[in-house]
Amino acid sequence: MFLEGKTAIVTGGAMGIGLATSKLLVKEGCTVTIWDINQSELEKAKKELTGLDGKVFTYFCDVTDKNRVYELSMQAQSDMGKVDILINNAGYVKGGEFLDQTDEVWEKTIDVNLTSMLYTIRAVLPGMYERNSGHIVNISSAAGLLGVAGLAVYAATKWAVLGLTESMRYEAWNNGKKGVKWSSIHPSYLAHGMFEGAKLGFLGNLIVPLVKSHVVIANAIIYGALKKGKYAVRRPQTLRLGILLRGILPDVIFQRFMILLGVHKSMESWKGRV
């Protein structure tokens, strides 16, 4: 996709991956609408992006509130004329074993990480279908490729995001809408932010090192998904090894190899922000 002149909605766009992505979109000549639940960070993001000569609209939005999502989707179309790109970046993580958290924590995890995408996609997809043009990018995770102790429900949502994205791609094809593109993004643990402190064992960290900054993932979104049209973008790229090994190794050996890498204990040192 040629990005200059395009329009985009970025959920959770005031901080982290969302803000880094919004900066790149602005630099590429896009008009950007940011939704976030942190009002003070929204104001900072707008000031920063406007300073980059960006045309930016910012709105407080809890993406689990479908009525607010539908309202702001109409507002985005009014502000920007149309929505060419949707980046479903808003996310929530609460580490800990399954039995140690309340139902409400797991319900929030599912609502933010998965259910909200149903609302945002429903809101923008009719316009994309009408034009047979657009790109929806859903942020999944390395935990959308592998199970992780201490992240069971989070991982379940991110596996679901991969399945949702792939299923919708086929659905678009079936409807003759191949101009509407779909990508999932799979970051491993970031050194800072939501997953600060989480890490693999010594061997695992050699093979799949920590992602150094949010900019790495923003680059994956802009240059891997949007510009090159890749279906699933993984960072670091060595995450592909897990897919390959799962396919060729007997299950018991694959599981033991993941334990050797320290996947099963990788959340024990987690201290990132919620």
Secondary structure in CASP SS format (residue, H / E / C, confidence):
PFRMAT SS
TARGET T0000
AUTHOR 0000-0000-0000
METHOD secondary structure of the structure
MODEL  1
M C 1.00
F C 1.00
L C 1.00
E C 1.00
G C 1.00
K C 1.00
T E 1.00
A E 1.00
I E 1.00
V E 1.00
T E 1.00
G C 1.00
G C 1.00
A C 1.00
M C 1.00
G H 1.00
I H 1.00
G H 1.00
L H 1.00
A H 1.00
T H 1.00
S H 1.00
K H 1.00
L H 1.00
L H 1.00
V H 1.00
K H 1.00
E C 1.00
G C 1.00
C C 1.00
T E 1.00
V E 1.00
T E 1.00
I E 1.00
W E 1.00
D E 1.00
I C 1.00
N C 1.00
Q H 1.00
S H 1.00
E H 1.00
L H 1.00
E H 1.00
K H 1.00
A H 1.00
K H 1.00
K H 1.00
E H 1.00
L H 1.00
T H 1.00
G C 1.00
L C 1.00
D C 1.00
G C 1.00
K C 1.00
V E 1.00
F E 1.00
T E 1.00
Y E 1.00
F E 1.00
C C 1.00
D C 1.00
V C 1.00
T C 1.00
D C 1.00
K H 1.00
N H 1.00
R H 1.00
V H 1.00
Y H 1.00
E H 1.00
L H 1.00
S H 1.00
M H 1.00
Q H 1.00
A H 1.00
Q H 1.00
S H 1.00
D H 1.00
M H 1.00
G C 1.00
K C 1.00
V C 1.00
D C 1.00
I E 1.00
L E 1.00
I E 1.00
N E 1.00
N C 1.00
A C 1.00
G C 1.00
Y C 1.00
V C 1.00
K C 1.00
G C 1.00
G C 1.00
E C 1.00
F H 1.00
L H 1.00
D H 1.00
Q C 1.00
T C 1.00
D H 1.00
E H 1.00
V H 1.00
W H 1.00
E H 1.00
K H 1.00
T H 1.00
I H 1.00
D H 1.00
V H 1.00
N H 1.00
L H 1.00
T H 1.00
S H 1.00
M H 1.00
L H 1.00
Y H 1.00
T H 1.00
I H 1.00
R H 1.00
A H 1.00
V H 1.00
L H 1.00
P H 1.00
G H 1.00
M H 1.00
Y H 1.00
E H 1.00
R H 1.00
N C 1.00
S C 1.00
G E 1.00
H E 1.00
I E 1.00
V E 1.00
N E 1.00
I E 1.00
S C 1.00
S C 1.00
A H 1.00
A H 1.00
G H 1.00
L C 1.00
L C 1.00
G C 1.00
V C 1.00
A C 1.00
G C 1.00
L C 1.00
A H 1.00
V H 1.00
Y H 1.00
A H 1.00
A H 1.00
T H 1.00
K H 1.00
W H 1.00
A H 1.00
V H 1.00
L H 1.00
G H 1.00
L H 1.00
T H 1.00
E H 1.00
S H 1.00
M H 1.00
R H 1.00
Y H 1.00
E H 1.00
A H 1.00
W H 1.00
N H 1.00
N C 1.00
G C 1.00
K C 1.00
K C 1.00
G C 1.00
V E 1.00
K E 1.00
W E 1.00
S E 1.00
S E 1.00
I E 1.00
H E 1.00
P E 1.00
S C 1.00
Y C 1.00
L E 1.00
A C 1.00
H C 1.00
G C 1.00
M C 1.00
F C 1.00
E C 1.00
G C 1.00
A C 1.00
K C 1.00
L C 1.00
G C 1.00
F H 1.00
L H 1.00
G H 1.00
N H 1.00
L H 1.00
I H 1.00
V C 1.00
P C 1.00
L C 1.00
V E 1.00
K C 1.00
S C 1.00
H H 1.00
V H 1.00
V H 1.00
I H 1.00
A H 1.00
N H 1.00
A H 1.00
I H 1.00
I H 1.00
Y H 1.00
G H 1.00
A H 1.00
L H 1.00
K C 1.00
K C 1.00
G C 1.00
K C 1.00
Y C 1.00
A E 1.00
V E 1.00
R E 1.00
R E 1.00
P C 1.00
Q H 1.00
T H 1.00
L H 1.00
R H 1.00
L H 1.00
G H 1.00
I H 1.00
L H 1.00
L H 1.00
R H 1.00
G H 1.00
I H 1.00
L C 1.00
P C 1.00
D H 1.00
V H 1.00
I H 1.00
F H 1.00
Q H 1.00
R H 1.00
F H 1.00
M H 1.00
I H 1.00
L H 1.00
L H 1.00
G C 1.00
V H 1.00
H H 1.00
K H 1.00
S C 1.00
M C 1.00
E C 1.00
S C 1.00
W C 1.00
K C 1.00
G C 1.00
R C 1.00
V C 1.00
END
